[in-house]
Amino acid sequence: MKQEIQKEKAYTANAHPLDEETLFIVSQTFKALSDPTRIRILNLLCTAEHSVNELAEKLDLGQSTVSHQLRFLKQLRLVKFRRAGTTLYYSKDDDHVINLMNQAIEHAAHH
């Protein structure tokens, strides 16, 4: 009985039409997760913070490519940074999206 009520609440919460801002944010979130480079960056940031140079080196990418992707992820509040002297260290900023990405990775691993 309790499980039926929870299912009904989940369905009811999703039954309302989405406003334009919510639609945009959701679509941008999935856009962020649709790019292999951004997935690789987020995957590294799941375990520890990294500078742009560290990410570029570990992913064998150019610094400008990494910076561009981090800028996109920062706009969506998926990553955040802290400054230490002249170096910026990036880390994950949203566990919801990281969990979504990890579930997709687990799903892919089972195939």
All heavy atoms as an XYZ file, in Angstrom:
900
protein
N       0.827     -1.193      0.000
C       0.000      0.000      0.000
C       0.869      1.254      0.000
O       0.655      2.147     -0.791
C      -0.935     -0.048      1.223
C      -1.792      1.160      1.364
S      -3.282      0.997      0.395
C      -4.332      2.098      1.241
N       1.865      1.297      0.915
C       2.740      2.462      1.005
C       3.522      2.652     -0.302
O       3.706      3.767     -0.766
C       3.706      2.305      2.183
C       4.539      3.530      2.459
C       5.370      3.339      3.697
C       6.135      4.592      4.010
N       6.922      4.468      5.220
N       3.964      1.536     -0.907
C       4.701      1.601     -2.160
C       3.822      2.158     -3.286
O       4.277      2.933     -4.107
C       5.222      0.220     -2.532
C       6.178      0.236     -3.693
C       6.755     -1.145     -3.952
O       6.257     -2.139     -3.441
N       7.811     -1.198     -4.744
N       2.531      1.800     -3.285
C       1.604      2.313     -4.298
C       1.448      3.821     -4.175
O       1.396      4.532     -5.172
C       0.241      1.634     -4.170
C       0.219      0.203     -4.645
C      -1.142     -0.433     -4.454
O      -2.157      0.297     -4.511
O      -1.178     -1.646     -4.236
N       1.387      4.319     -2.939
C       1.252      5.756     -2.702
C       2.505      6.479     -3.196
O       2.419      7.523     -3.831
C       0.991      6.051     -1.203
C      -0.386      5.513     -0.805
C       1.097      7.546     -0.908
C      -0.653      5.541      0.676
N       3.686      5.906     -2.920
C       4.929      6.520     -3.380
C       4.982      6.554     -4.899
O       5.401      7.544     -5.490
C       6.137      5.766     -2.826
C       6.344      5.994     -1.339
C       7.465      5.148     -0.777
O       7.850      4.134     -1.351
N       7.979      5.562      0.378
N       4.573      5.483     -5.562
C       4.548      5.456     -7.020
C       3.588      6.507     -7.556
O       3.870      7.184     -8.528
C       4.147      4.070     -7.534
C       5.238      3.044     -7.447
C       4.768      1.723     -8.027
C       5.833      0.668     -7.894
N       5.375     -0.638     -8.386
N       2.430      6.642     -6.893
C       1.436      7.625     -7.324
C       1.988      9.039     -7.180
O       1.815      9.878     -8.062
C       0.150      7.465     -6.515
C      -0.977      8.371     -6.993
C      -2.268      8.140     -6.225
O      -2.539      7.003     -5.841
O      -2.977      9.130     -6.015
N       2.693      9.311     -6.075
C       3.296     10.630     -5.867
C       4.346     10.920     -6.933
O       4.417     12.018     -7.453
C       3.924     10.727     -4.473
C       2.938     10.941     -3.357
C       3.655     11.098     -2.044
C       2.673     11.295     -0.913
N       3.355     11.434      0.376
N       5.168      9.924     -7.259
C       6.190     10.115     -8.287
C       5.535     10.403     -9.626
O       5.977     11.270    -10.371
C       7.083      8.876     -8.386
N       4.472      9.687     -9.946
C       3.779      9.911    -11.210
C       3.140     11.294    -11.221
O       3.266     12.017    -12.195
C       2.708      8.840    -11.429
C       1.875      9.102    -12.653
C       2.381      8.848    -13.920
C       0.597      9.655    -12.546
C       1.644      9.113    -15.053
C      -0.153      9.925    -13.676
C       0.367      9.654    -14.925
O      -0.367      9.931    -16.046
N       2.505     11.676    -10.123
C       1.844     12.973    -10.041
C       2.855     14.109    -10.187
O       2.595     15.089    -10.864
C       1.087     13.114     -8.704
O       0.186     12.020     -8.589
C       0.325     14.410     -8.634
N       4.021     13.960     -9.585
C       5.037     15.004     -9.669
C       5.484     15.220    -11.112
O       5.818     16.331    -11.505
C       6.238     14.644     -8.803
N       5.498     14.168    -11.909
C       5.946     14.275    -13.291
C       4.801     14.527    -14.261
O       5.024     14.690    -15.454
C       6.698     13.006    -13.702
C       8.011     12.881    -12.952
O       8.665     13.871    -12.683
N       8.371     11.676    -12.599
N       3.568     14.537    -13.770
C       2.416     14.699    -14.646
C       2.174     16.160    -15.035
O       1.452     16.428    -15.972
C       1.169     14.136    -13.978
N       2.782     17.082    -14.337
C       2.582     18.505    -14.625
C       3.443     18.924    -15.804
O       4.583     18.484    -15.938
C       2.919     19.354    -13.394
C       2.066     19.036    -12.213
N       0.735     19.317    -12.157
C       2.378     18.432    -11.034
C       0.243     18.912    -11.004
N       1.221     18.366    -10.307
N       2.931     19.802    -16.648
C       3.742     20.289    -17.766
C       4.975     21.026    -17.246
O       4.925     21.693    -16.205
C       2.818     21.262    -18.503
C       1.466     21.078    -17.923
C       1.605     20.384    -16.606
N       6.063     20.907    -17.965
C       7.301     21.564    -17.569
C       7.346     22.975    -18.142
O       6.965     23.200    -19.288
C       8.502     20.771    -18.077
C       8.635     19.352    -17.533
C       9.741     18.611    -18.260
C       8.905     19.378    -16.044
N       7.845     23.905    -17.333
C       7.993     25.269    -17.835
C       9.225     25.337    -18.744
O      10.057     24.436    -18.760
C       8.092     26.268    -16.681
C       9.294     26.007    -15.793
O      10.414     26.357    -16.214
O       9.111     25.446    -14.700
N       9.327     26.400    -19.512
C      10.391     26.543    -20.510
C      11.791     26.522    -19.889
O      12.707     25.938    -20.454
C      10.191     27.826    -21.321
C       9.005     27.787    -22.251
C       9.102     26.679    -23.292
O      10.184     26.499    -23.893
O       8.093     25.983    -23.509
N      11.941     27.157    -18.746
C      13.262     27.182    -18.102
C      13.689     25.782    -17.684
O      14.837     25.378    -17.904
C      13.253     28.114    -16.886
C      14.612     28.199    -16.214
C      14.632     29.110    -14.998
O      13.592     29.705    -14.659
O      15.704     29.214    -14.399
N      12.771     25.018    -17.085
C      13.081     23.645    -16.672
C      13.423     22.798    -17.884
O      14.397     22.037    -17.870
C      11.900     23.037    -15.895
O      11.635     23.854    -14.750
C      12.213     21.614    -15.458
N      12.643     22.915    -18.955
C      12.923     22.169    -20.179
C      14.321     22.486    -20.710
O      15.064     21.588    -21.117
C      11.891     22.494    -21.256
C      10.544     21.810    -21.130
C       9.561     22.397    -22.132
C      10.685     20.319    -21.324
N      14.673     23.765    -20.691
C      15.977     24.179    -21.191
C      17.102     23.580    -20.347
O      18.074     23.039    -20.877
C      16.083     25.702    -21.229
C      17.413     26.187    -21.720
C      17.741     26.125    -23.066
C      18.349     26.700    -20.831
C      18.974     26.556    -23.522
C      19.591     27.131    -21.278
C      19.902     27.060    -22.632
N      16.971     23.665    -19.018
C      18.011     23.152    -18.123
C      18.167     21.640    -18.283
O      19.285     21.127    -18.359
C      17.715     23.536    -16.658
C      17.849     25.051    -16.482
C      18.646     22.803    -15.695
C      17.328     25.581    -15.170
N      17.054     20.926    -18.358
C      17.114     19.472    -18.533
C      17.789     19.130    -19.859
O      18.669     18.259    -19.922
C      15.708     18.835    -18.437
C      15.732     17.374    -18.849
C      15.156     18.976    -17.018
N      17.410     19.819    -20.924
C      18.010     19.524    -22.230
C      19.494     19.854    -22.242
O      20.300     19.120    -22.830
C      17.272     20.248    -23.358
O      17.494     21.630    -23.297
N      19.902     20.933    -21.586
C      21.322     21.284    -21.514
C      22.103     20.268    -20.674
O      23.262     19.970    -20.970
C      21.496     22.692    -20.940
C      21.040     23.795    -21.869
C      21.824     23.802    -23.166
O      23.023     24.037    -23.188
N      21.144     23.529    -24.264
N      21.473     19.742    -19.633
C      22.124     18.721    -18.809
C      22.396     17.476    -19.636
O      23.503     16.920    -19.613
C      21.258     18.381    -17.581
O      21.082     19.576    -16.810
C      21.910     17.310    -16.731
N      21.386     17.040    -20.401
C      21.595     15.873    -21.254
C      22.583     16.186    -22.375
O      23.350     15.306    -22.787
C      20.274     15.340    -21.793
C      19.560     14.481    -20.786
C      18.459     14.965    -20.101
C      20.002     13.194    -20.512
C      17.812     14.179    -19.159
C      19.365     12.405    -19.567
C      18.269     12.890    -18.890
N      22.598     17.409    -22.849
C      23.589     17.813    -23.850
C      24.990     17.683    -23.264
O      25.908     17.206    -23.929
C      23.326     19.251    -24.313
C      24.300     19.742    -25.356
C      23.973     21.167    -25.780
C      24.991     21.677    -26.773
N      24.697     23.062    -27.173
N      25.146     18.104    -22.008
C      26.450     17.997    -21.347
C      26.898     16.548    -21.261
O      28.071     16.235    -21.455
C      26.381     18.610    -19.944
N      25.949     15.664    -20.980
C      26.287     14.248    -20.843
C      26.340     13.519    -22.179
O      26.637     12.328    -22.218
C      25.283     13.562    -19.911
C      25.303     14.042    -18.460
C      24.217     13.361    -17.657
C      26.665     13.817    -17.833
N      26.061     14.216    -23.262
C      26.099     13.562    -24.575
C      27.466     13.672    -25.237
O      27.693     13.078    -26.290
C      25.029     14.158    -25.498
O      25.392     15.471    -25.883
N      28.375     14.405    -24.633
C      29.688     14.620    -25.218
C      30.735     13.750    -24.514
O      30.901     13.850    -23.293
C      30.074     16.095    -25.084
C      31.410     16.381    -25.706
O      31.452     16.659    -26.915
O      32.424     16.304    -24.977
N      31.442     12.887    -25.252
C      32.435     12.002    -24.626
C      33.513     12.737    -23.827
O      33.916     12.265    -22.756
C      33.051     11.252    -25.811
C      32.014     11.294    -26.875
C      31.315     12.624    -26.688
N      33.966     13.882    -24.310
C      35.004     14.626    -23.588
C      34.479     15.111    -22.242
O      35.160     15.006    -21.221
C      35.518     15.815    -24.433
O      36.061     15.301    -25.647
C      36.573     16.606    -23.687
N      33.254     15.624    -22.224
C      32.690     16.102    -20.956
C      32.461     14.940    -19.993
O      32.679     15.083    -18.778
C      31.405     16.880    -21.222
C      31.672     18.222    -21.879
C      30.449     19.096    -21.913
N      29.478     18.699    -22.897
C      29.337     19.244    -24.099
N      30.135     20.222    -24.478
N      28.395     18.827    -24.918
N      32.060     13.796    -20.510
C      31.889     12.616    -19.641
C      33.229     12.220    -19.045
O      33.318     11.918    -17.847
C      31.259     11.438    -20.420
C      29.817     11.773    -20.789
C      31.315     10.150    -19.590
C      29.180     10.787    -21.745
N      34.277     12.227    -19.848
C      35.606     11.871    -19.350
C      36.058     12.849    -18.260
O      36.638     12.447    -17.247
C      36.608     11.853    -20.496
C      36.351     10.705    -21.488
C      37.220     10.789    -22.717
N      38.611     10.554    -22.357
C      39.646     11.032    -23.047
N      39.449     11.775    -24.121
N      40.871     10.764    -22.669
N      35.804     14.137    -18.466
C      36.170     15.150    -17.469
C      35.389     14.926    -16.176
O      35.966     14.883    -15.084
C      35.939     16.573    -18.025
C      36.951     16.886    -19.123
C      36.006     17.613    -16.896
C      36.664     18.161    -19.905
N      34.074     14.787    -16.296
C      33.251     14.570    -15.097
C      33.649     13.296    -14.373
O      33.667     13.258    -13.135
C      31.768     14.529    -15.471
C      31.133     15.864    -15.838
C      29.749     15.660    -16.424
C      31.079     16.783    -14.622
N      33.980     12.261    -15.126
C      34.380     10.999    -14.511
C      35.645     11.174    -13.669
O      35.733     10.650    -12.550
C      34.577      9.930    -15.596
C      34.757      8.563    -15.012
O      33.941      8.109    -14.210
N      35.810      7.890    -15.410
N      36.608     11.929    -14.173
C      37.822     12.199    -13.389
C      37.516     13.053    -12.164
O      38.096     12.856    -11.101
C      38.871     12.903    -14.248
C      39.752     12.020    -15.112
C      40.698     12.864    -15.956
C      40.553     11.055    -14.259
N      36.607     14.008    -12.329
C      36.287     14.899    -11.211
C      35.431     14.228    -10.145
O      35.262     14.781     -9.060
C      35.605     16.170    -11.733
C      36.478     17.054    -12.632
C      35.681     18.258    -13.122
C      37.750     17.488    -11.917
N      34.914     13.036    -10.433
C      34.140     12.293     -9.425
C      35.012     11.871     -8.253
O      34.528     11.751     -7.134
C      33.525     11.035    -10.045
S      32.072     11.354    -11.018
N      36.286     11.632     -8.519
C      37.164     11.088     -7.487
C      38.029     12.137     -6.805
O      38.384     11.978     -5.647
C      38.080     10.002     -8.082
O      38.798     10.559     -9.185
C      37.264      8.815     -8.575
N      38.376     13.200     -7.539
C      39.259     14.220     -6.957
C      39.189     15.484     -7.792
O      38.778     15.459     -8.954
C      40.703     13.709     -6.912
N      39.639     16.584     -7.197
C      39.713     17.821     -7.962
C      40.987     17.812     -8.797
O      41.962     17.145     -8.448
C      39.652     19.034     -7.038
C      40.851     19.190     -6.126
C      40.764     20.432     -5.263
O      39.700     21.059     -5.174
O      41.797     20.774     -4.668
N      40.935     18.542     -9.912
C      42.073     18.606    -10.823
C      42.171     19.995    -11.423
O      41.155     20.657    -11.639
C      41.915     17.601    -11.967
C      41.928     16.175    -11.545
N      43.079     15.490    -11.230
C      40.914     15.288    -11.385
C      42.778     14.256    -10.904
N      41.468     14.105    -10.982
N      43.376     20.396    -11.749
C      43.583     21.631    -12.495
C      43.342     21.351    -13.974
O      43.278     20.192    -14.405
C      45.014     22.140    -12.295
O      45.936     21.273    -12.946
N      43.225     22.394    -14.765
C      43.049     22.245    -16.211
C      44.232     21.459    -16.786
O      44.043     20.547    -17.603
C      42.917     23.623    -16.899
C      42.911     23.476    -18.412
C      41.667     24.337    -16.430
N      45.456     21.804    -16.357
C      46.644     21.112    -16.863
C      46.617     19.625    -16.520
O      46.979     18.791    -17.356
C      47.925     21.748    -16.321
C      48.193     23.107    -16.929
O      47.721     23.409    -18.028
N      48.931     23.937    -16.220
N      46.223     19.296    -15.304
C      46.140     17.880    -14.910
C      45.114     17.139    -15.765
O      45.374     16.019    -16.231
C      45.765     17.757    -13.429
C      46.842     18.204    -12.476
C      46.371     18.310    -11.040
O      45.148     18.345    -10.785
O      47.240     18.367    -10.155
N      43.948     17.763    -15.966
C      42.917     17.133    -16.784
C      43.411     16.945    -18.216
O      43.226     15.872    -18.808
C      41.635     17.969    -16.761
C      40.860     17.971    -15.452
C      39.799     19.062    -15.464
C      40.223     16.603    -15.199
N      44.027     17.973    -18.770
C      44.531     17.903    -20.145
C      45.554     16.771    -20.286
O      45.511     15.999    -21.252
C      45.142     19.236    -20.550
N      46.442     16.664    -19.306
C      47.469     15.628    -19.348
C      46.855     14.234    -19.219
O      47.167     13.337    -20.001
C      48.489     15.862    -18.235
C      49.653     14.892    -18.264
C      50.658     15.179    -17.167
O      51.014     16.363    -16.985
O      51.083     14.217    -16.497
N      45.976     14.047    -18.245
C      45.378     12.722    -18.011
C      44.485     12.284    -19.167
O      44.366     11.092    -19.438
C      44.590     12.714    -16.703
C      45.474     12.754    -15.486
C      44.676     12.680    -14.211
C      45.630     12.764    -13.036
N      45.193     12.041    -11.883
N      43.849     13.236    -19.832
C      42.926     12.909    -20.916
C      43.576     13.021    -22.292
O      42.920     12.762    -23.299
C      41.694     13.810    -20.835
C      40.865     13.665    -19.563
C      39.757     14.715    -19.523
C      40.286     12.263    -19.451
N      44.848     13.428    -22.324
C      45.579     13.615    -23.579
C      44.826     14.566    -24.507
O      44.570     14.260    -25.674
C      45.836     12.263    -24.257
C      46.893     12.360    -25.347
O      47.756     13.258    -25.257
O      46.834     11.559    -26.299
N      44.465     15.718    -23.951
C      43.734     16.754    -24.683
C      44.477     18.077    -24.556
O      45.275     18.265    -23.626
C      42.325     16.921    -24.119
C      41.373     15.748    -24.250
C      40.116     15.988    -23.409
C      41.002     15.527    -25.710
N      44.162     18.992    -25.440
C      44.734     20.327    -25.337
C      44.104     21.098    -24.192
O      42.939     20.888    -23.842
N      44.887     21.991    -23.614
C      44.403     22.801    -22.496
C      43.198     23.640    -22.899
O      42.255     23.785    -22.131
C      45.530     23.688    -21.979
C      45.161     24.487    -20.753
C      46.326     25.313    -20.240
O      47.465     25.128    -20.650
N      46.033     26.226    -19.339
N      43.197     24.178    -24.123
C      42.071     25.003    -24.564
C      40.797     24.173    -24.705
O      39.704     24.650    -24.392
C      42.397     25.715    -25.875
O      42.608     24.786    -26.906
N      40.926     22.926    -25.141
C      39.764     22.032    -25.247
C      39.167     21.776    -23.870
O      37.954     21.868    -23.681
C      40.170     20.692    -25.902
O      40.669     20.955    -27.203
C      39.001     19.727    -25.976
N      40.024     21.469    -22.913
C      39.566     21.204    -21.548
C      38.927     22.454    -20.953
O      37.846     22.384    -20.355
C      40.721     20.689    -20.659
C      40.306     20.590    -19.203
C      41.225     19.338    -21.166
N      39.554     23.596    -21.140
C      39.011     24.853    -20.603
C      37.633     25.145    -21.193
O      36.718     25.554    -20.473
C      39.948     26.019    -20.916
O      41.139     25.877    -20.197
N      37.495     24.933    -22.483
C      36.211     25.155    -23.153
C      35.121     24.255    -22.556
O      34.009     24.717    -22.257
C      36.367     24.901    -24.654
C      35.079     24.947    -25.399
N      34.433     26.129    -25.709
C      34.299     23.947    -25.891
C      33.315     25.857    -26.355
N      33.217     24.543    -26.481
N      35.436     22.984    -22.364
C      34.453     22.047    -21.824
C      34.137     22.368    -20.356
O      32.982     22.265    -19.927
C      34.941     20.598    -21.961
C      35.167     20.151    -23.383
C      33.927     20.232    -24.252
O      32.807     20.338    -23.777
N      34.130     20.190    -25.557
N      35.131     22.759    -19.598
C      34.896     23.139    -18.198
C      34.013     24.374    -18.102
O      33.166     24.463    -17.210
C      36.225     23.378    -17.473
C      37.018     22.126    -17.124
C      38.425     22.498    -16.691
C      36.311     21.295    -16.065
N      34.187     25.300    -19.009
C      33.347     26.504    -19.027
C      31.878     26.113    -19.237
O      30.986     26.607    -18.549
C      33.842     27.451    -20.130
C      33.367     28.859    -20.027
C      34.095     29.848    -20.940
N      34.725     29.315    -22.136
C      36.040     29.084    -22.267
N      36.852     29.340    -21.259
N      36.534     28.620    -23.383
N      31.642     25.202    -20.176
C      30.283     24.717    -20.438
C      29.716     24.029    -19.186
O      28.581     24.295    -18.770
C      30.299     23.743    -21.630
C      28.944     23.240    -22.027
C      28.138     23.980    -22.873
C      28.477     22.023    -21.559
C      26.880     23.520    -23.249
C      27.224     21.551    -21.921
C      26.420     22.308    -22.767
N      30.503     23.166    -18.562
C      30.058     22.435    -17.369
C      29.839     23.379    -16.182
O      28.928     23.174    -15.382
C      31.072     21.348    -17.011
C      31.209     20.216    -18.024
C      32.420     19.343    -17.697
C      29.929     19.385    -18.080
N      30.661     24.425    -16.101
C      30.511     25.393    -15.006
C      29.224     26.199    -15.159
O      28.531     26.477    -14.180
C      31.733     26.316    -14.959
C      31.797     27.176    -13.704
C      33.138     27.845    -13.543
C      33.408     28.909    -14.529
N      32.988     30.247    -14.248
N      28.883     26.558    -16.395
C      27.644     27.303    -16.640
C      26.419     26.510    -16.190
O      25.432     27.088    -15.747
C      27.509     27.644    -18.125
C      28.448     28.720    -18.587
C      28.378     28.924    -20.093
O      28.010     28.038    -20.844
N      28.746     30.118    -20.531
N      26.502     25.198    -16.295
C      25.394     24.338    -15.867
C      25.481     23.974    -14.384
O      24.675     23.201    -13.891
C      25.368     23.050    -16.708
C      24.952     23.242    -18.149
C      25.177     21.952    -18.933
C      23.505     23.674    -18.240
N      26.496     24.491    -13.711
C      26.749     24.198    -12.294
C      26.994     22.710    -12.053
O      26.589     22.158    -11.035
C      25.622     24.720    -11.411
C      25.524     26.221    -11.420
C      24.447     26.710    -10.529
N      23.244     25.895    -10.718
C      22.022     26.291    -10.477
N      21.824     27.484    -10.024
N      20.994     25.508    -10.674
N      27.668     22.079    -13.011
C      28.046     20.673    -12.856
C      29.450     20.557    -12.278
O      29.801     19.532    -11.704
C      27.967     19.935    -14.195
C      26.591     19.937    -14.860
C      26.640     19.174    -16.161
C      25.533     19.373    -13.934
N      30.243     21.610    -12.447
C      31.564     21.674    -11.830
C      31.723     23.032    -11.153
O      31.044     23.992    -11.494
C      32.717     21.454    -12.853
C      32.619     20.093    -13.512
C      32.782     22.565    -13.868
N      32.622     23.069    -10.190
C      32.961     24.317     -9.500
C      34.484     24.384     -9.431
O      35.169     23.402     -9.735
C      32.343     24.352     -8.103
C      32.791     23.219     -7.200
C      32.041     23.220     -5.893
C      32.444     21.986     -5.066
N      31.681     21.897     -3.832
N      35.001     25.516     -9.032
C      36.455     25.644     -8.923
C      36.834     26.412     -7.678
O      36.033     27.138     -7.102
C      37.059     26.306    -10.170
C      36.689     27.764    -10.316
C      37.475     28.748     -9.743
C      35.569     28.138    -11.026
C      37.147     30.091     -9.880
C      35.231     29.474    -11.176
C      36.026     30.454    -10.600
N      38.077     26.201     -7.278
C      38.692     26.997     -6.217
C      40.040     27.444     -6.733
O      40.667     26.771     -7.546
C      38.818     26.212     -4.914
C      39.845     25.126     -4.948
C      40.087     24.489     -3.575
N      41.070     23.424     -3.697
C      42.374     23.602     -3.626
N      42.884     24.803     -3.418
N      43.208     22.585     -3.764
N      40.445     28.605     -6.291
C      41.716     29.176     -6.736
C      42.776     28.941     -5.665
O      42.547     29.160     -4.483
C      41.550     30.668     -6.987
C      42.789     31.356     -7.526
C      42.558     32.840     -7.770
N      41.479     33.090     -8.697
C      41.611     33.104    -10.029
N      42.785     32.849    -10.560
N      40.594     33.365    -10.803
N      43.942     28.480     -6.117
C      45.109     28.349     -5.240
C      46.258     29.046     -5.961
O      46.832     28.491     -6.906
C      45.432     26.885     -4.977
N      46.521     30.273     -5.574
C      47.511     31.086     -6.277
C      46.973     31.435     -7.660
O      45.897     32.011     -7.777
N      47.690     31.015     -8.687
C      47.232     31.296    -10.054
C      46.538     30.092    -10.690
O      46.111     30.165    -11.839
C      48.424     31.699    -10.949
O      49.370     30.623    -10.955
C      49.075     32.979    -10.445
N      46.434     28.998     -9.948
C      45.853     27.764    -10.496
C      44.418     27.589    -10.024
O      44.102     27.801     -8.855
C      46.695     26.542    -10.054
O      48.045     26.750    -10.454
C      46.173     25.259    -10.677
N      43.553     27.205    -10.962
C      42.173     26.856    -10.635
C      42.063     25.348    -10.544
O      42.516     24.628    -11.439
C      41.210     27.378    -11.711
C      41.163     28.875    -11.919
C      40.196     29.210    -13.055
C      40.745     29.582    -10.650
N      41.447     24.875     -9.470
C      41.207     23.443     -9.292
C      39.710     23.191     -9.404
O      38.915     23.800     -8.678
C      41.729     22.970     -7.932
C      43.230     22.956     -7.873
C      43.938     24.048     -7.396
C      43.947     21.855     -8.340
C      45.325     24.047     -7.363
C      45.335     21.842     -8.308
C      46.015     22.939     -7.821
O      47.385     22.931     -7.792
N      39.347     22.302    -10.305
C      37.944     21.997    -10.571
C      37.528     20.733     -9.850
O      38.317     19.807     -9.668
C      37.710     21.830    -12.080
C      37.764     23.146    -12.808
C      38.964     23.684    -13.229
C      36.593     23.855    -13.054
C      39.017     24.900    -13.876
C      36.642     25.085    -13.705
C      37.849     25.587    -14.111
O      37.889     26.795    -14.753
N      36.248     20.704     -9.440
C      35.665     19.525     -8.806
C      34.193     19.452     -9.198
O      33.628     20.406     -9.732
C      35.811     19.598     -7.283
O      35.166     20.753     -6.776
N      33.581     18.313     -8.932
C      32.156     18.150     -9.255
C      31.332     19.085     -8.374
O      31.731     19.425     -7.267
C      31.722     16.702     -9.067
C      31.800     16.233     -7.633
C      31.388     14.788     -7.488
C      31.513     14.412     -6.017
N      30.862     13.185     -5.676
N      30.184     19.486     -8.884
C      29.349     20.417     -8.126
C      27.915     19.930     -7.985
O      27.129     20.549     -7.298
C      29.354     21.801     -8.790
C      28.751     22.883     -7.904
O      28.744     22.711     -6.668
O      28.280     23.894     -8.436
N      27.554     18.840     -8.653
C      26.165     18.395     -8.604
C      26.103     16.878     -8.555
O      26.331     16.216     -9.562
C      25.389     18.916     -9.820
C      23.903     18.662     -9.709
O      23.521     17.556     -9.278
O      23.113     19.545    -10.045
N      25.811     16.346     -7.383
C      25.747     14.892     -7.232
C      24.595     14.276     -8.013
O      24.674     13.126     -8.430
C      25.639     14.504     -5.757
C      26.973     14.656     -5.038
O      28.026     14.532     -5.694
O      26.965     14.888     -3.817
N      23.515     15.022     -8.244
C      22.389     14.475     -9.000
C      22.826     14.063    -10.407
O      22.543     12.959    -10.870
C      21.242     15.495     -9.112
C      20.621     15.832     -7.810
N      20.891     17.009     -7.163
C      19.746     15.155     -7.037
C      20.209     17.040     -6.033
N      19.505     15.928     -5.927
N      23.513     14.962    -11.085
C      23.936     14.684    -12.455
C      25.056     13.637    -12.461
O      25.097     12.774    -13.336
C      24.355     15.979    -13.176
C      24.917     15.687    -14.559
C      23.157     16.914    -13.276
N      25.948     13.695    -11.478
C      27.007     12.688    -11.381
C      26.391     11.312    -11.181
O      26.823     10.330    -11.800
C      27.995     13.034    -10.238
C      28.720     14.368    -10.510
C      28.983     11.895    -10.016
C      29.529     14.413    -11.791
N      25.360     11.219    -10.345
C      24.671      9.941    -10.144
C      24.031      9.459    -11.436
O      24.074      8.266    -11.755
C      23.624     10.050     -9.029
C      24.248     10.221     -7.667
O      25.394      9.864     -7.440
N      23.498     10.794     -6.745
N      23.429     10.379    -12.172
C      22.832     10.038    -13.464
C      23.899      9.499    -14.416
O      23.707      8.467    -15.072
C      22.146     11.268    -14.052
C      21.441     11.121    -15.381
C      20.275     10.147    -15.279
C      20.930     12.485    -15.834
N      25.026     10.161    -14.474
C      26.117      9.721    -15.337
C      26.634      8.352    -14.899
O      26.833      7.462    -15.724
C      27.267     10.735    -15.309
C      28.421     10.355    -16.220
S      29.865     11.423    -16.027
C      30.502     10.860    -14.446
N      26.818      8.159    -13.593
C      27.308      6.870    -13.085
C      26.325      5.748    -13.373
O      26.738      4.626    -13.681
C      27.627      6.965    -11.594
C      28.902      7.740    -11.337
O      29.783      7.804    -12.193
N      29.010      8.344    -10.169
N      25.031      6.030    -13.302
C      24.036      5.009    -13.643
C      24.130      4.650    -15.121
O      24.016      3.482    -15.488
C      22.623      5.499    -13.303
C      22.345      5.491    -11.827
C      20.929      5.982    -11.511
O      20.236      6.522    -12.365
N      20.515      5.774    -10.283
N      24.350      5.621    -15.971
C      24.500      5.362    -17.402
C      25.764      4.536    -17.662
O      25.745      3.624    -18.499
C      24.537      6.672    -18.185
N      26.841      4.832    -16.927
C      28.081      4.062    -17.077
C      27.857      2.621    -16.626
O      28.281      1.673    -17.296
C      29.225      4.729    -16.290
C      29.616      6.055    -16.964
C      30.431      3.803    -16.174
C      30.541      6.935    -16.147
N      27.168      2.435    -15.494
C      26.850      1.079    -15.020
C      25.989      0.342    -16.030
O      26.206     -0.838    -16.306
C      26.134      1.138    -13.668
C      27.030      1.454    -12.504
C      26.273      1.502    -11.189
O      25.292      0.745    -11.025
O      26.659      2.301    -10.337
N      25.008      1.035    -16.588
C      24.146      0.437    -17.598
C      24.971     -0.022    -18.808
O      24.791     -1.134    -19.299
C      23.074      1.452    -18.041
C      22.248      0.982    -19.186
N      21.292      0.012    -19.073
C      22.262      1.345    -20.486
C      20.742     -0.211    -20.250
N      21.307      0.609    -21.126
N      25.881      0.815    -19.261
C      26.720      0.476    -20.408
C      27.634     -0.701    -20.099
O      27.919     -1.526    -20.973
C      27.542      1.694    -20.828
N      28.090     -0.809    -18.855
C      28.997     -1.889    -18.464
C      28.295     -3.244    -18.457
O      28.955     -4.276    -18.577
C      29.589     -1.601    -17.088
N      26.984     -3.270    -18.354
C      26.244     -4.534    -18.305
C      25.919     -5.063    -19.694
O      25.318     -6.117    -19.819
C      24.950     -4.364    -17.508
C      25.186     -4.212    -16.035
N      25.895     -5.108    -15.291
C      24.831     -3.230    -15.185
C      25.953     -4.714    -14.036
N      25.320     -3.566    -13.936
N      26.293     -4.341    -20.714
C      25.978     -4.792    -22.093
C      27.178     -5.336    -22.786
O      28.251     -5.113    -22.633
C      25.387     -3.649    -22.914
C      23.985     -3.318    -22.467
N      22.907     -4.056    -22.848
C      23.517     -2.372    -21.639
C      21.813     -3.562    -22.313
N      22.159     -2.522    -21.557
